[in-house]
Amino acid sequence: MELAAVKAVVFTGAGTTLTVAERFAKACALPSSVTDITPRAVEVPTFRTHDLAVFAVPSFGGRVPVPAAEKLARMPLVDGVPAVLLVTYGNRAVDDTFAELADIVSTRGFVPVGGAAVVAHHSLMVDVAKGRPDAEDLAVVDALAADVCARLARAACAADAALTEIPGDRPYRAFGGVAFHAAADPQACVRCGVCASVCPTGAIDPADPASTDCDRCVTCLRCVSACPEGARFVDGGEALVAARAAFAERCAPRQPSYRI
């Protein structure tokens, strides 16, 4: 089948998932666009028959982040558009993220034809996977792009190139979020509202951006990375320090990026 363009859809906190999606799109050597659907106001773009769709998400506790899952689940139906699944993970495991992501996009009419799990610097447990994705990780992304494009060029339709096995279990593993959430230093916050504009769940009130609704916060930490004043941080104190140390010890061995 002939591909006209690559359209990537990304949910990203600190930005590493965006880096992976952009790398894949570039490696395809086709006209491309990348849409960051993390901000609450941004919806998934429409797809056409000859597009190659790319869905890139971080693994949150082995699952697709809830705000991303909700947006993808309401995408307009398509008919057999090929899709690549990119999952970033913080050197632990992706668990059921691929299975859940594949189920969501398949329900909307997309056909998963390839995917990769790519290690990226953990946004919460900041001592884990520093400097990743690195050259070795991105080489996996490049190889995936070459393979997918070659297989689709030989295929009459996306179904001819469909993945036969997608890792993960059903029902998906339970994940209730984490105990730590973003907060703001009220003395450093200048009330610019950037954090509220990028928050995927409306956990930050634009009228009072120094506050955070922890019941809505999914700890994606997009607000922390976006704050131009460095006023946002993860609120956790000694408990967070201890959790980071324990996680870093448990996840010290280098895990690979890999294709599925």
N, C-alpha and C positions, 0 to 999 in steps of 0.2 A: 504494500500500500504506500501511497505517496503522502509524505508529511509536509504540511505547509508552514507550521510554526510550533514552537514550544511555549506552552503557557504554564508557568509555575505558580502555585498557591502555597504560601508559607505562613506558618504560625511560629513566631520567634520571640524569645525573651531578650537574651543578651546579644543576639545577632548572629550566632554561629550557624543556626539552621538556615538563615538567609544566605550565608556564605556558601553553604553546601549546595543549595538550590541554584544559586547564580553560577556556580562552577559547573553543575550538570548542564544547565541551559547553554552555557558558552561552549561546552565540549560537543554539543550536538551540531554546532555549526549551521544553525537555522535561525530565521528571525525569531526573536524570543521576547517574552515579557515576564516579569515577576511581580506578583501582587501580594503584599504583606497584609494578611487579613487579621492580624493581631488586634489592632484598634477596634473597639466595639462598633464603630460606625461603618467599617469597611466590610463589604460582602464579597463573596466569591464571584469572579467574572464568568461570563458565559463562554461555552466551548463550542467549536464547530467540528464537523466530521473528520477533517484532516489535521486537527491539532493533536499534539502529544501533550497530554496533561501530566503535570508533576505535582504531587501532594507531599509537602515536606513539613514534618512536625517533630518536636522533641518528645521523647518518652517521659511521661510524668508518672512515676511509680509503676512503669510497665503498661501504661495506657495512653491513649490519645488524650491530650488536654481537653477538658470538657468544653471550653468555649469554641475550640476548633471543631470538635465533633459535632456540636450543635449547628455551626454554620455549614459544614459540609453536608450534614444530613438534610438540609433544606435547599441544596443546589437544584436548579432546574434539571429535569431528566434529559439524558442524552442517549444516543443509540450507538453503542460500541466504540466509543472514543478510547484509544489506548491510554493507560495511566501508569506512571512510575511512582513508586512509594519510597520516599526518603525519610528515614527515622534517625534522628541524632540521639545519642545516649551518653551519659556521663561515666563511662568506663565500668558500668555494673552489668546491666542486661536490658534488653528491650521487652522481655516477657511477652505480653499479648498485644503489643502495640501494632504490629503488622497485621495480625488477624482482625483487630478492630477497625483499623484504617481500611483494609481491603473490603471488609463487610460494608462499611459506610459508602465507599465510592462505588462498589459493585451494585448496591441497591439503587444508585442514581443512574446506572447504565454504563458506567466506565468498566473497562477491562484491564485489570492489572497485568502488565507485561514485563515488569522488572522492578527491582528494588534494592536498596542498600541500607545497612545499619552503619552509621558513621559516628565514631567517637568524637565528642566535642567537650570543651572545658565545662565542667559542671557549674551551673550558674549559682547554685545554693551552697554546695559543698566545694568551696572555691580552691581547695588544695588538690583537687582531683582532676586529672587530664589537662593540666596546664599546657598551653601551646597547641592544643588540638582543636580542630583537625589540622594535621601537619601534612607534609608532602606525601607520606605513605598513605594517609587516609584519603587525600584528594585524588591519588592515583586510582583508588578503588572507584571513585565517582566517575573519573574519566573513562575507565574500562567499562563501567556500566553503560555510559552514554553510547560508546562505540558499539557495544553488543546490542543494545536495544534498537538503535537506528538500523543496524545491519539486519537484524531479524525482521523488523517491520518492513524493510525494503524488499525482503524475500516473501513476505506474507501477503495474501490476498486481502485479509482483513485482520483486525486486532485479535479476534478469537484464535486465529492460527498461530499467534505468538504468545498466547496467554500463559501465565505462570500456572504450573500444574500443582505446586505445593507452596503454601504460605505458612510460615511458622506462627505458632501461637495456639492457645487453648480456648475453648468455649465451654462453659461461661468464662468470661474474662476474669482475670484476677481482681480482687477487690482493692480499691484504693480510695482512701478517705481524705487525701490531702496530707499536708505536713503541719507541724505545730508552729512553724515560724512564718511570719508575714512581713510585708514591707511596712515601713513607717517613715515619718518625716521629722527632721529636726525643725521645729517651728521657728527657731532663730535664724536658720540658714535659708528656709523656704521664702521665696520672693513672690509666691502666689501667681506664677506665670501661667499655670494650668497645663503645661506640657504633659505632666504625668497623667492627668485626668483624660487628656485627649488620646493617649495611647493605651490606656487600661482596657483590657478585653472584657471586663465584667461590670464596669461601672462602680468599682469599689472605691473610687476616689471622686468626691464631690467637687465639680469645677468651682463652686462657690467657696469651698473650704479645702483646698488641695493639700493642706498640711495634715489632714486626717485620712484614715483608711478604715473601710468597713471590712473587718477581718472575716466576717461570714461570707463575703463575696470574693475576697482575695484568693487567687489560686497560686500565689507565690511564683508567678512566671518571671517576676523581677524586671519586667519591661520598664516600669516606672523608675527603677533604680538606675538602669543603663541610660534612660532618656533624660533624666534630670540635668539641666545645664549648670546647676549650682552645686551638684553633689550633695543635695540635702536629703536624699532618700537613701535608706539603708534597710537591712534585714534586722528586725527587732527580735533578739533572742538571748542576749546576755551570755552568762556562763553556760547555760544549757546548749546554746548554739555552738559555742566554742568546743564543748565536749562532743557534741554530735558530729561536728566537722572532723575532729581528731579521730574519732572511732571510724567514720566512713572512709577517711583517707587511708587508715591502716588496712581496713577490709578490702579496699579497692586499689591498693598500691600496684599490684601486677598489671602490666600493660595489656589491655584487651584490644582485639583487632577490630578494624572496620571490615565489613564483609558484604558481599552481594548475596541476594536470595534468588 
